[in-house]
Amino acid sequence: MENKIVYLDIKSIDANPNNPRKAFAEDALKELSESIKELGVLQPITVRPLDGGYQVVCGERRWRAANLAGLTEIPAIVRELNDEEAMDIAITENLQRNDVSPFEEADAFQFLIDNKNYTIADLCKRFGKSEFFIRQRLKLSNLIPEIKKLAEEGTLSIAQVMELCKFSHEVQHDVFNDHFSTSESSWQSWQGFSAKRILELVEHHYTGIIANQKFDTTECQNCINNSANLMLFESKATARCYDRSCLKRKITQYHIHQIEKAQKRYPSANIYSYSMDSDFIKTLVEAGFDVKEHQFAWWEWTKLGAVIPKEVRDDVEAGKKMIAVVINHPMDISLSYRETKGAATPGSVDDEVQKLQNKDKRNKDIATEKTISEVRDKVSKWGFDFLSVGALTEQEKQAMLVVLMSKLERRQIEALHLADDNFYHLTMEKCIEVVNSLTEEQIAYIVRSVLINHIGGNAYMSAATKFFHEWVTTKDDKLVAEIALKHEELYLKRHERIQEKIDAINNEKAE
C-alpha cells in the first residue's frame, strides 16, 4: 500500500495533535471546501495507520475542507511511520508552504534543535535559509503567550513582536498589561504604533541605560541582556538592560548601600519616606531597616554635604534640629536636617532610649549583613583552578539536588569551554546530555559555582546562608571567621557607645 493512492473513509481519519501547523483560517477553509465540492480533492493527503484507523501526516487543511464539503471518502497515501518519522515529514511539508506562519517556523526550528540535535547551520542547509533568518525566527520562541496570540490574530505585526521578543518575560507581561490588554481606542494603547516607536517606548519606560547607573556595571558588560550584545550597531553609551528584575535588584542593592553609608555618618538618624507602599520601601523593611512615614514637607529639609557642620551637630544636641535619612524616591536619598519646634522635653527620654536600642539592633544586623556580603564577594572571585580541585563531597552532592535547576551565568558557561555555544536554548534533556559529557573537573566547577550564585545570594542570615558559610569553611577554614570577627568587633564598639548613652539617660531620669 506504500505510496499508492487509495480512497479512505473520511471518518476513519483523525487529525495529528502534534501537527506543527496550528492555525487554519476559517474563510480560507470555506473557500477550499467550495472548490472541493466542484473539483474534488486534487492532491491526496498522507496518512499513517494508528489505533485501528488513520492519522493525518500531511494535508490536514485539505482533510478539514473535505469534511466541510461533506465528502465521505478522500484520496490518501498510506505510509507506515513511527511518531518521529511522522513529525519529521510534517515539519518539512509545513515549512515548504508559501503561507507558513513565522510562529510555526519558530516552533518547528526549535523542535528540530531540541529533539533532532540540529544546529543553526543544519537548519540553514536543510531549508535554504540564511543564519540571520533562522536566528530571528528562533527569537519568536521568547514571546509570552498573550503577545503571541495578538500577533497570530493580526492585532500586532511581525515587525512589532520582533522588537518585543528581545525583552525579558517580566517586561513583556508589564507591556502587555499596560498597553495591549486595553482597547485600541484607549489612550494607553500602543497597538497602532510602529515597531520602531514601540521599541523606543519600551526602552524608555521599562529598561535603563547601563552607562547611567550608579552601581558598578562591570558584570553587565558581557551579559546576554545587555542590548549592546544583542544589536549589531548598539553603542555602549546607549546600551540598555533588558532584564528588568536584575536591574531593579542591582539598583536596590546600591541604594541600600547608600542608606547604610548615611547611617554610618550619623548612626542615630531615623529613616523617613513619603511613600510606604513602594516595592523599594518594602524591600528595606524586609531587610531590617526601620522606615518611618514622612510627616514633614520636603522643603523643610536641607541636604547635608560630605561633612556635618559643627553648628548643626550642636543644634541637634540642643534639640533645635533633627538629622534623618530622607527618601524622596529611590533615586533621591540623602542625609538631611530640619528645624524642630524646640528643645527635647523630659517626656521624650523613653523615646530616645528606644531609638538607641533600635539603632543597636540595626548595628548588629549591619554586622551580620556585612559579613554575609563580604564572604559572598570574596567567594565569587574563586576561579576554575580552585573550584575544580578535588572530588565532590557528600555535602556538595546533596546541595546539587537543590540548586542544579538554576542556570549558570554566561561567564561561568564560557569558563567551561563547551562545544555548543547555544547552551541557554537547550531543553532539559539536551542539558543532561551535555552534563553527561563533562569532565569531573567541569562538574565540580558547575556545582560549586551554582552554590555561590544561589545559596550564597541571601542578604540575611538564613538557614541557607549558614549552610553556605559551613561549605565555604570546608574550602577556606579562615575566611568566614576572619570576616565575621572583623564586623563583630566593629559592632561591639558601637554597642558599647550606645549602652553608655542609654545608661547616662537612665541615670538622669532616676535623679
N, C-alpha and C positions, 0 to 999 in steps of 0.2 A: 504493500500500500504506500510505501515511502515515495514521496514526490509525485504521486498520481492524484489527479483531481477526482474527488468523489463528492456526492451530494449528501449532506448530513441533515438530520432533523435539527432545526434551529433551537428547539427546546432542550436538546441534549448537550448544548454547549454553554459553558459558563465563562464569565469574564475572568481575567487574571488580576487578583487583588494587588499584585506586585508590579503591575504594568507601569513603566516609568512615565507614561502619558496619563495625566490625572484629569485634565480639563477637556471637555467636549462641548463646544459651543452649540447651544440648542438650535439656533437659527440655521447654522450650517448643517446640523444633523437632519433637520426637516427638509432642507433643500436637497440633500443627498438622497433622502428617502423617496422624494418625489421622482428623482432621476431613476432610482432603482425600480420603482413601480412601472416606469415606462420601458427601461432598457435592461433591467436585471442587474445582478452583481457581475461586473465585467472582469474583475480580478479576484481570484479565490483568496480566502483567508488561510492562515496557517494555524493548525491546532495540534494539540498533543493529547493522547489518551490519559484520562485521570479519573479515578474513583468511579468506574463504570460509565463514564461519559467523556466529554472532551473539554479542554480549556484553551481559550484563545491565546496564541503566541504572538501573531502579527495580524493586524486588520481589525482591531476592536471597533474602530469607528464604522467600518462597513457592516460589521455584525450588528451594531446598535441600530444603524439606519435600516438594515434589512428587517429587524424586529419592528421598527416603526412602520415600515411599508407593509407589514402583515405577511411576509414570506414565511412559509413553513419549512423550506429547505434552503441551504446555502452551499455554494461550491467551496470546497476546502481541500487543503493538502494536509494529510495526517503524518506527523513525524514523531518518532519515539525519542523523547528528550527528557533529561532529568531537570531538576529545578535550576541548576547552574547554567546548563546549556540554553534552556528556555529564556532565562533572564538575559543572557549574553545576546541572543538573537533579537529579543525585544528591544534592548537598548540600541543595538546597531540600526535596526529598522526605524526606530523612533528618531534617532539623531540625523537620519538621512532625509527626513521630511523637510519641505520648504517652510512650513509654518510652525516648526518646533519652538516651544516656549523657552526663553532664556533660563527659566527656573527648572524646567525639565532637563535642559542641558547641564545645568549646575548639579542637579541631583544625580544624573547619570555619570558625569565625570567623577563626582565624589564617591559614588558606589564602586566604580572601577578602581579608584585609588584605595579605598578601604578594603575591598573584598577580592580584587584581582591582582593586587600588587603593581598596578600601573604607576608609572612616573609621569611627570608633565611631558617629558619627551616622547613617551609611549603614546600618550593621548594625541599629541601633535601629529605623529606619524600615522596613527590609525585613522584619524578623522580629517586629516588635511587642514588643520587649524594652526594658527600661529601660537607661540607660547604666551604672548600678551593676551590673546583672545581666551585661551584656556584659563589663565590666572584670573582674568576679570570675571569670567563666569563662576569660578570657584568662590570668589568673594561673596556672591549672592547667597551662599550657604550660611553666611553670618547674619542674615536678616532675621529679625524676630517674626513670628507667625503673623502678627497683626499688620505689619508693614508689607510683608509678602502678599497677604490677602488683598490689600489695596492695589498692589501692582497687578496681580492676576485679574482683578476686576476692571482694570483700566483706569482707576482713580489716580494712580501715580504712574509716571513713565519709568522706563528702564533707566534713563539718564538720572532721574531723581533718586531712585533707590540705590543706584551705583554709588552715589555720594553718601547716602545714609548707612550703607553696609560697612563703611570704613570705621564706624564708631562702635564702642562697646555696647552690649545689650542694655546696660543701665541707661546710657544716653538715648538709645533708640526708644526704649519704653517711655522715657520722660518726654521726648519729642513727640511721640505718637499721642500720648495722653494730653499734652498741652496744645498741639496744633493740627492733629489729623483725626482725632476722635470726635471733633466738633463738625458742624455743618459747614459747607463751603462758603456760605454767606457770613459766617461768624468772623468778627474782626481778628480773632486769634488764629484762623485757619491759614495754612501755608499751601494749600492744595494747588492754587493757580500759579505758584512761584516757579521760576526757572530752577534748574538743577544747580546752577552757579549761585543763585541767591539763597537757596536752601542751605548749601554748604557754608556760605558766609554767615548766615544766621545761627546755624548750629555751632559753628566755631566760636562765634561771639558770645552766645548765651550759655553754652554747655561745655566749653573747654577753656583752657587757659594757655596763654603763650608761655612756654617753658622759660625763655630768657628773662621774663618779667617776674618770675617767682623769687621770693626772698630766701627760700631754703636752698641747700646745696643740691644742684641739679646734675651732678656728675653721673649718678646712676641712671639718669633719664636719657643720656645722650645716645645710648645703644638700645634703648627699649623699643619693642615692636609696636608700642602705642604712641611713639613719637612720630608726628606727621612727616618729619624730615626723612624718616626711614621708610615711609610709605609712598611718598611722591617724588618723582624724578628731579624736579627743579625747586624743591622746597628749601628755603634759606633757614639756617639755624636761628637767625634772628627772629623769624616769624613762626618757627615750628611750634606746634601745639600738642598738648597731651590729649589723646583720645580715650584714655581710661579715667573716667571721672572719679570713680571711687578711690583709686590710687592717688590722684591729685589731691582730693579732699583730705585723705589721710595724712599726706605729707604736709599740707598746709596747716592742718590742725596740730600736728606734732610740732611744727615750727612755732605756732602761736602759743602753745602750752609752754614751750621753752622760753618765750618772751615774758610770759607771766611769771615763770619761776625766776627769771633774771630780775624782774621788777620787785618781786617779794624778797629776793636776796638783798637788794639795796635797802629796803625798808620792811623788815620782817613782820611788823605789826599792822601793815596795811591791809585793809579789807579789800575784797574784790566786788565791784559793782557792775551790773549790766542793765541796760534799758530793756532788753528782751530776754525773758526767761524760758521761752519756748523753742528757741533755735536749736538745731542739732549740735552746734558748737558748744553751747552752754550745757546741754545735756551730757555731752562728752566730758566736759570739765567736771561736772558734778559726779559722774561715774568714776572719774579718775581721783576723786577725793578732795577736790577744791570746794571751799565754802563760798559759793557765789550768792550775793545778796541782790535783790531787785532794787534798781536805781530809784531813789526818792528825790533826786535833785536835778535841776535843769542843767543841760550840757554846758551853757555859757558860764555857769558858776565855777567851773573847773579850769585851772591853769596847769598846763603840762610842765613837768619838771625836766630839766636838762640832764646832762651826764652826772652833775654834782648837785646834791640838795643843799641850797644856801643855808647858812647858819641861822639867819633870821627866821627862815621857815621852820627849821627844827625847833628854835626857841618858842615860836608861836604855837607849834603843835604841843610842846611840853606844857605851855600855859593854857592850853585848851582853846586858843583863838583860831586855830586852823586844824584841819584834818588832812591826812595823806591817804590815798587809796589807789588801787589799780582799777582804772576805768575802762570798761569795754563798751565803746560806742557801737562797734560791729567788729567781726573778726580781723578786719584789715586795719582797725584803728584801736590799738591797745596801748595805754600809756600810764605811767606813774604820774599822778596829778594831785593838786591840793586845792582846797576851797576854804573860804572863811566860815567859821562857826558862829553861833549866837553868843558865845561867852565861854568862860572857864568851866571845867568839869565840875559837877556837883557831887556831894558825897554819895548820892543815890546811884551814881554810875560806877562805883567801885566794883560791885559784883560783876557788872558787865565787863569791866576791864580785866578782871581775873579770868572770866570765861573766855574772853577774847585771847588772852595769853595762853590759856590751856588749849584752845583750838589751834593756836599757832604752833604750840609744842607738838600736838598730834600731827599737824601738817608737816612740820620739820622731820618727824620720824618717817612719815610717808615719803618725803622727798629723798631721804637717805636710802630707803628701800628702792624707790624708782631709779635713783641714780645708779645704784648697784646693778639693778636689772639692765638698765640701758648700757652701762659701760661694759658689763660682761658680754652683752649681745654684740656691741660694736667690736670688741676685741676678737670674739669668736668668729664673727662674719668675715674676718680677714684671713682665717685659716685657709690655706691653699690645697691644691690637689696632692702635692707631695706629702703633706702632713696627714690629711684626712684619709688617704688611701693605704696607709701603713697598718698592717695587722689585720687579722681575721675579725669579722663581726662578732661582738659579744652577744650573749643571750638577751641582755637588756636592749641592745640595738635592734635585734630581730623582733622583739615584742613591739618596740616603738614603730618599726617599719609598717606593721599591720595598721597602725593608727594614721600614719601620715602619708603613705605612698599614693593615696588617691589625689593628693595635691600635686601641682606641677612645679617643676624646677624653673628657675629664672633662665632667661636666654643665655646670660653669661655662663651659667653653670652647664647648660646643654652644650655650648660651644667648647667648654673645657674637656668634654668627653670625646670630642672629635668623631662624632657619629657619621656613618656613611650617608644617611638620609637627612637632608637639610630641611625637610618639611615635617619635622617631628611633631610640631604642635597640632597638625591637622590629622594625625593618625587616629584610628579608632582604638578602643581599649585592647582589642585582640592584637592589633598591629604593635601597640606599645609593648605588650607582653612578649611578642616575638623579638622585638629589639632588645628588651631587657635580658631575654634568654641568651642573647649572643654577646652579652657584655663580659668583660674580664672580671675577676674577683676585685681588682683594684677599682674598676669603674663602679661596680656595685657598692663597694664601701663608700666611695665618694658620693654617690647618689643618696644613700641612706643618711649619711651624716650631714650632707648639705640640706636635705629636707628637714632634718631635726632643727638645724639652725634657723631655717626660714620660718617654720611654723610653730614649733613648740617654744622656740626662743623669742617669738614675736610679741609676747604679752608685756604690757607696761606695768603690771602689778604682780604681787607675789601670790600666785595661784598654785594649785597642786601641780599643774603642768610646768610652771616655772621652777618649782622645787625639783621636779624630776630632771628638768633641763640642766640646772646647776649641778645636780649629782652626776649627770652624764659628763658635763664639762670637766668636772673634777677627775673623772677617770682618764681624761686626756691631758689635763694640766692640773695637778693637785694643789697648786698655789693660787691660780688665777682668781677664782671666786672669793676665796678667803681674803686675799690681799685687797681686792676692790671693796668688799663688804666692810673690812676693818677701816679702810680709809674714810668711807662715808659714815660709819658708825661713830668714829672719833669726832667728826665734824658735828654730828647730831648731838653727842654728849656735851660738847662745848656750848652749843646753842641751848640745850636743855638746862644746863647749869645756870646760864644767864637769866633765862626765863623764870626758873624756880626762885632765884634771888629776888626778882621783881615781884613775884607773887607773894613771897614771904614778907617783903617790905610793905606791900599793900595791906596784907592781913594784919601786920603789927600795928600799922597806923590806924586801921579800923578798930582794933582791940583797944587802943588807947583812947 
